Amino acid sequence: MNNLDQRNNGMTAEQVPLGYIQHNLTDIKPMASEIAHLWSSYLAENMSVCMLKYMVSKSNDIDIHNVLQLALDISSKRVRSMKDIYNSIHNPIPDGFSEKDVKVDVKGLFSDSFSLTYTRLMTKFIMQYYCISLSESARTDFRDFFSEAINTSQEVMVRATDVLLAKGLLNKSPCIEIPDKVSYVHEKNYYGSFFRGSDRPLNVIEVDNIYYIMELKIAMKTLKSGFSQVVESEKLRNYLIQGLNIADNQLKILGTFLEKENLPIPEDTNYQVTKSQESPFSDKLMMFHVTVTMAYVLTAYGYSLTNTSRKDLVTSLSRLIAEILDYCKDGMDLMIENGWLERVPEATNREKLQSPIH
C-alpha cells in the first residue's frame, strides 16, 4: 500500500505530520483550485479508462499492448484514489462514464500504432496538467495524488516513446543545423509584418510549437474520422464532419509555415482508421472526448501564440483560435441539448439565498 492509499484510508481521524507540525486534514477545507483540478482530472481519467479498455482489448502487438495495459492500470488506480479523496471531503463523485459507455466486443476502429500514438499524446498533456494541479494545491492528500500522477505519467510517456521509436512509428519534430555561435537581434524588422509576412526564418521555438499543434490536430482528426463512422446521432455526425473540414483547413495553413522553410510536416494518420461502423463508445463519451481534446488544442495554440516573435504567425494563430472557439461553442450546445454536460462545481449564489422565499 502506498503513502496515498494509507493516508486516504484514515484521514478523517488521523493526524498527519507536516514537517514538525501536526495537522488534521478534516480541519483543512479544500480550495476551489483543488476541487477544480480534482473534478477535471476525474472526468478525464474516467473517460480514459473507457477508451483504454477498448484499445487494450483490440491490441495485437504485444509491445503496444503492454504499454496500453500499463496506462489502463494507472488510470484505473487514479480513479479509485480520486473517489477516496471525494469521499474524504464529503463531495459528490461526478457521474462521468461507466461500462455502458464502452463496448469491447465490437470490431477494432483504430490501428495499434494509432492507439499508442494517441495514448502518448494524451499522457503528454495530462502530465502538463498535473504539474499545474500540483502547484495549485495545498492539502497533502491532493499534493500526494498529483505528485504520484506526474511520476506515473512519466513512466507511460517513456514506455510509449521507446516502443514507438523502436518500431519507427514516432513522429519526430524537424531537425535544424546547429548554430556555430551565439548571435543577437539588432534589426526591429525581426518581428516581420502582420500582412507581408517575414523574411526571418522560423526559430526553433516556433517550429516546435507549430509541429506539436499539427501533430495533435492530426491525431484528433483521426479520432474524429473514426467517431464519425460509428456515431449514432446524425446531428453529432455532421458536427464531427464539420470538425474534420476545419482541421484540414487549419493544417494546411500551419503546414505552409514549415514548408516555406523546407521543413517536414507530421504524417497524416487517417489511414489508421478501419472500415468498421460498429460503435465501441456511446455518443456521450465521443462528444465529451471531442470537447476535451479541443481544450488541449486551444492550450497548445495559446502557448504558441505567447511564444512567437513573428507578426504573421501571431495573426494566423489568433484567427485559428477564434475558429476553434466557435466550433467548441457549438459542441457545448449539443452536449447541453442532450443533457450530457455535467455542471462544474460553482461558488455559492448568495443573491439567490438572500432573495425572499415565495
C-alpha positions as CSV (number, residue, x, y, z in Angstrom):
1,M,0.0,0.0,0.0
2,N,1.5,3.4,-1.0
3,N,1.5,6.6,1.1
4,L,-1.5,8.0,-0.8
5,D,-3.6,4.9,0.0
6,Q,-2.6,4.8,3.6
7,R,-3.4,8.5,4.1
8,N,-6.8,8.2,2.4
9,N,-7.8,5.1,4.5
10,G,-7.8,7.0,7.8
11,M,-7.5,10.7,7.0
12,T,-10.8,11.7,8.8
13,A,-9.3,11.0,12.2
14,E,-5.6,10.6,11.6
15,Q,-3.2,13.4,12.3
16,V,-0.7,13.8,9.5
17,P,2.8,15.1,10.1
18,L,3.8,18.3,8.2
19,G,7.5,18.7,9.0
20,Y,7.4,19.3,12.7
21,I,3.8,20.4,12.7
22,Q,0.8,18.1,13.3
23,H,-2.5,18.8,11.4
24,N,-5.7,17.1,10.8
25,L,-6.9,17.0,7.2
26,T,-10.5,17.4,8.3
27,D,-9.7,20.9,9.6
28,I,-8.3,22.0,6.2
29,K,-11.1,22.9,3.8
30,P,-10.3,22.1,0.1
31,M,-9.6,25.2,-2.0
32,A,-11.5,26.0,-5.2
33,S,-8.3,25.3,-7.2
34,E,-8.1,21.8,-5.7
35,I,-11.7,21.0,-6.3
36,A,-11.4,22.3,-9.9
37,H,-8.3,20.1,-10.7
38,L,-9.8,17.1,-9.0
39,W,-13.1,17.4,-10.9
40,S,-11.4,17.9,-14.3
41,S,-8.9,15.1,-13.6
42,Y,-11.7,12.7,-12.5
43,L,-13.7,13.1,-15.7
44,A,-10.6,12.9,-17.9
45,E,-9.3,9.7,-16.2
46,N,-12.8,8.2,-16.1
47,M,-13.1,8.7,-19.9
48,S,-9.5,7.5,-20.4
49,V,-10.4,4.2,-18.7
50,C,-13.2,3.6,-21.2
51,M,-11.0,4.4,-24.2
52,L,-8.1,2.3,-23.0
53,K,-10.3,-0.7,-22.1
54,Y,-11.4,-0.8,-25.7
55,M,-7.9,-0.2,-27.1
56,V,-6.3,-2.9,-24.9
57,S,-9.0,-5.4,-26.0
58,K,-8.2,-4.8,-29.7
59,S,-4.4,-4.6,-29.5
60,N,-2.4,-7.3,-31.2
61,D,1.2,-6.1,-31.0
62,I,2.5,-7.4,-27.6
63,D,4.8,-4.4,-27.0
64,I,2.0,-1.9,-27.7
65,H,-0.5,-4.0,-25.7
66,N,1.8,-3.9,-22.6
67,V,2.1,-0.1,-22.7
68,L,-1.7,0.3,-23.2
69,Q,-2.4,-2.1,-20.3
70,L,0.0,-0.1,-18.1
71,A,-1.8,3.1,-19.0
72,L,-5.1,1.5,-18.3
73,D,-4.0,0.1,-14.9
74,I,-2.6,3.6,-13.9
75,S,-5.8,5.4,-15.0
76,S,-8.0,2.9,-13.1
77,K,-5.9,3.3,-10.0
78,R,-6.2,7.1,-10.3
79,V,-10.0,7.0,-10.5
80,R,-10.1,4.9,-7.3
81,S,-7.8,7.3,-5.5
82,M,-9.8,10.3,-6.5
83,K,-13.0,8.6,-5.3
84,D,-11.3,8.1,-1.9
85,I,-10.5,11.8,-1.8
86,Y,-14.0,12.8,-2.8
87,N,-15.4,10.6,-0.1
88,S,-13.0,12.0,2.5
89,I,-14.2,15.6,1.8
90,H,-17.8,14.5,1.5
91,N,-18.1,15.8,-2.0
92,P,-20.4,14.1,-4.5
93,I,-18.5,12.0,-7.0
94,P,-19.1,13.1,-10.7
95,D,-21.1,10.7,-12.8
96,G,-18.5,10.6,-15.6
97,F,-18.7,7.4,-17.6
98,S,-19.2,3.7,-16.9
99,E,-19.3,0.3,-18.5
100,K,-22.4,1.3,-20.5
101,D,-20.3,3.9,-22.4
102,V,-17.9,1.4,-23.9
103,K,-18.2,-1.9,-25.8
104,V,-15.1,-4.1,-26.1
105,D,-16.8,-6.9,-28.1
106,V,-17.1,-4.9,-31.3
107,K,-14.7,-4.7,-34.2
108,G,-11.5,-2.6,-34.0
109,L,-11.8,1.0,-35.1
110,F,-8.1,2.1,-34.9
111,S,-4.8,0.6,-35.6
112,D,-2.4,-0.4,-32.8
113,S,0.1,2.3,-33.8
114,F,-2.6,5.0,-33.6
115,S,-3.8,3.8,-30.2
116,L,-0.3,4.1,-28.8
117,T,0.4,7.5,-30.5
118,Y,-2.9,8.7,-29.1
119,T,-2.1,7.4,-25.6
120,R,1.3,9.1,-25.7
121,L,-0.2,12.5,-26.8
122,M,-2.9,12.3,-24.1
123,T,-0.3,11.4,-21.5
124,K,1.8,14.3,-22.5
125,F,-1.0,16.8,-22.0
126,I,-2.3,15.3,-18.8
127,M,1.2,15.3,-17.3
128,Q,1.5,19.0,-18.0
129,Y,-2.0,19.5,-16.4
130,Y,-1.0,17.5,-13.3
131,C,2.1,19.8,-12.9
132,I,-0.2,22.8,-12.8
133,S,-2.6,20.9,-10.4
134,L,0.3,20.1,-8.0
135,S,1.5,23.8,-8.0
136,E,-2.0,25.0,-7.1
137,S,-2.8,22.5,-4.3
138,A,-2.1,22.9,-0.6
139,R,-3.7,19.8,1.2
140,T,-1.2,16.9,1.5
141,D,-3.7,14.4,0.1
142,F,-4.2,16.4,-3.1
143,R,-0.5,17.1,-3.4
144,D,0.4,13.4,-2.9
145,F,-2.1,12.4,-5.6
146,F,-1.0,14.9,-8.2
147,S,2.7,14.2,-7.5
148,E,2.2,10.4,-7.9
149,A,0.2,11.1,-11.1
150,I,3.1,13.1,-12.6
151,N,5.5,10.2,-11.8
152,T,3.3,7.5,-13.3
153,S,2.6,9.7,-16.4
154,Q,6.4,9.9,-16.9
155,E,6.5,6.1,-16.8
156,V,3.8,5.8,-19.5
157,M,5.4,8.6,-21.6
158,V,8.8,6.9,-21.6
159,R,7.5,3.4,-22.3
160,A,5.3,4.7,-25.2
161,T,8.1,6.8,-26.7
162,D,10.5,3.9,-26.5
163,V,8.1,1.5,-28.3
164,L,7.2,4.0,-31.0
165,L,10.8,4.8,-31.5
166,A,11.9,1.2,-31.7
167,K,9.2,0.4,-34.3
168,G,9.9,3.5,-36.4
169,L,6.5,5.0,-35.6
170,L,7.4,8.1,-33.6
171,N,6.6,11.5,-35.1
172,K,9.8,13.5,-34.5
173,S,9.9,17.3,-34.9
174,P,12.2,18.6,-37.6
175,C,16.0,18.9,-37.2
176,I,17.9,22.2,-37.8
177,E,21.6,22.9,-38.4
178,I,23.3,23.6,-35.0
179,P,24.4,27.2,-34.9
180,D,28.2,27.8,-34.7
181,K,28.0,30.9,-32.5
182,V,25.7,33.0,-30.3
183,S,24.0,35.9,-32.1
184,Y,21.8,38.8,-31.1
185,V,18.9,40.7,-32.8
186,H,19.8,44.2,-34.0
187,E,17.0,44.9,-36.5
188,K,13.5,45.8,-35.5
189,N,12.1,44.1,-38.6
190,Y,12.8,40.8,-36.7
191,Y,9.1,40.7,-36.0
192,G,8.1,41.0,-39.7
193,S,4.7,42.3,-40.8
194,F,1.2,41.4,-40.0
195,F,0.3,41.4,-43.7
196,R,3.6,40.9,-45.7
197,G,4.9,38.0,-43.6
198,S,8.6,37.9,-42.5
199,D,11.9,37.4,-44.2
200,R,13.2,35.8,-41.0
201,P,13.1,32.0,-40.8
202,L,11.2,30.4,-38.0
203,N,13.1,29.9,-34.8
204,V,13.2,26.6,-33.1
205,I,10.6,27.6,-30.5
206,E,8.2,28.5,-33.3
207,V,9.0,25.3,-35.3
208,D,8.4,23.2,-32.2
209,N,5.1,24.8,-31.4
210,I,3.7,24.6,-34.9
211,Y,4.8,21.0,-35.3
212,Y,3.2,20.0,-32.0
213,I,-0.1,21.7,-32.8
214,M,-0.1,19.9,-36.2
215,E,0.7,16.5,-34.6
216,L,-2.1,17.0,-32.0
217,K,-4.6,18.1,-34.6
218,I,-3.8,15.2,-36.9
219,A,-4.3,12.7,-34.1
220,M,-7.6,14.4,-33.2
221,K,-8.6,14.5,-36.8
222,T,-8.0,10.7,-37.0
223,L,-10.1,10.2,-33.8
224,K,-13.0,12.4,-35.3
225,S,-12.8,10.4,-38.5
226,G,-13.3,7.2,-36.7
227,F,-16.0,8.6,-34.5
228,S,-17.9,10.0,-37.5
229,Q,-18.2,6.4,-38.9
230,V,-19.8,5.0,-35.8
231,V,-21.7,7.8,-34.1
232,E,-25.5,7.2,-33.9
233,S,-26.8,10.8,-34.0
234,E,-26.9,12.4,-37.4
235,K,-26.5,15.8,-35.8
236,L,-23.4,14.7,-34.0
237,R,-22.0,13.2,-37.2
238,N,-22.5,16.5,-39.0
239,Y,-20.7,18.2,-36.2
240,L,-17.7,15.8,-36.4
241,I,-17.5,16.2,-40.2
242,Q,-17.5,20.0,-39.7
243,G,-14.6,19.5,-37.3
244,L,-12.7,17.4,-40.0
245,N,-13.1,20.2,-42.5
246,I,-11.9,22.8,-40.0
247,A,-8.9,20.6,-39.2
248,D,-8.0,20.1,-42.9
249,N,-8.0,23.9,-43.4
250,Q,-6.0,24.7,-40.3
251,L,-3.4,22.0,-41.0
252,K,-2.9,23.4,-44.5
253,I,-2.3,26.9,-43.1
254,L,0.1,25.7,-40.4
255,G,1.9,23.4,-42.8
256,T,2.7,26.3,-45.1
257,F,4.9,27.9,-42.4
258,L,7.0,24.7,-42.1
259,E,7.1,24.0,-45.9
260,K,8.3,27.5,-46.6
261,E,11.4,26.7,-44.5
262,N,11.7,23.3,-46.3
263,L,10.9,21.5,-43.1
264,P,8.8,18.3,-42.9
265,I,5.2,18.2,-41.6
266,P,3.7,15.4,-39.5
267,E,2.3,12.4,-41.3
268,D,-1.5,12.2,-41.7
269,T,-2.7,9.2,-39.8
270,N,-6.2,9.0,-41.2
271,Y,-5.4,5.7,-42.9
272,Q,-5.1,4.1,-39.4
273,V,-8.9,4.2,-39.1
274,T,-10.5,0.8,-40.1
275,K,-13.7,0.3,-42.1
276,S,-15.7,-0.6,-39.0
277,Q,-19.1,1.0,-38.5
278,E,-19.8,-0.7,-35.1
279,S,-19.6,1.9,-32.3
280,P,-17.4,1.0,-29.4
281,F,-18.4,4.2,-27.5
282,S,-21.5,6.0,-26.5
283,D,-22.3,9.2,-28.3
284,K,-22.0,11.0,-25.0
285,L,-18.4,9.8,-24.5
286,M,-17.4,10.7,-28.0
287,M,-18.8,14.2,-27.7
288,F,-17.1,14.7,-24.4
289,H,-13.8,13.5,-25.8
290,V,-14.0,15.9,-28.7
291,T,-14.8,18.7,-26.3
292,V,-11.9,17.8,-24.0
293,T,-9.3,17.5,-26.8
294,M,-10.4,20.8,-28.3
295,A,-9.3,22.3,-24.9
296,Y,-5.9,20.6,-25.4
297,V,-5.6,22.1,-28.9
298,L,-6.6,25.6,-27.6
299,T,-4.0,25.3,-24.9
300,A,-1.3,24.4,-27.4
301,Y,-2.4,27.3,-29.6
302,G,-2.3,29.7,-26.7
303,Y,1.2,28.6,-25.6
304,S,2.4,29.0,-29.2
305,L,0.8,32.5,-29.5
306,T,2.6,33.8,-26.5
307,N,5.9,32.3,-27.6
308,T,6.2,33.6,-31.2
309,S,8.0,36.7,-32.4
310,R,6.6,36.8,-35.9
311,K,3.6,39.0,-36.5
312,D,2.3,36.9,-39.4
313,L,2.3,33.8,-37.2
314,V,0.5,35.7,-34.5
315,T,-2.2,36.8,-37.0
316,S,-2.7,33.2,-38.2
317,L,-2.8,31.7,-34.7
318,S,-5.3,34.3,-33.5
319,R,-7.6,33.6,-36.4
320,L,-7.4,29.8,-36.0
321,I,-8.1,30.1,-32.2
322,A,-11.2,32.1,-32.9
323,E,-12.4,29.5,-35.3
324,I,-11.9,26.7,-32.8
325,L,-13.7,28.7,-30.1
326,D,-16.8,28.9,-32.3
327,Y,-16.6,25.2,-33.0
328,C,-16.3,24.4,-29.3
329,K,-19.3,26.6,-28.5
330,D,-21.4,24.5,-31.0
331,G,-20.2,21.3,-29.3
332,M,-21.1,22.5,-25.9
333,D,-24.6,23.4,-27.1
334,L,-25.0,19.9,-28.5
335,M,-24.0,18.4,-25.1
336,I,-26.5,20.7,-23.3
337,E,-29.3,19.7,-25.7
338,N,-28.6,16.0,-25.0
339,G,-28.3,16.5,-21.2
340,W,-24.7,15.3,-21.2
341,L,-22.9,18.4,-19.7
342,E,-22.1,17.9,-16.1
343,R,-22.1,21.2,-14.2
344,V,-18.7,22.3,-12.8
345,P,-18.8,22.9,-9.0
346,E,-19.7,26.6,-8.5
347,A,-19.4,29.3,-5.9
348,T,-22.5,29.8,-3.7
349,N,-25.1,32.0,-5.2
350,R,-25.5,34.5,-2.3
351,E,-28.0,36.7,-4.2
352,K,-30.3,33.7,-4.7
353,L,-30.0,32.7,-1.0
354,Q,-30.8,36.3,0.1
355,S,-33.9,36.5,-2.0
356,P,-37.3,36.2,-0.3
357,I,-38.7,32.7,-0.3
358,H,-42.1,32.7,-2.1
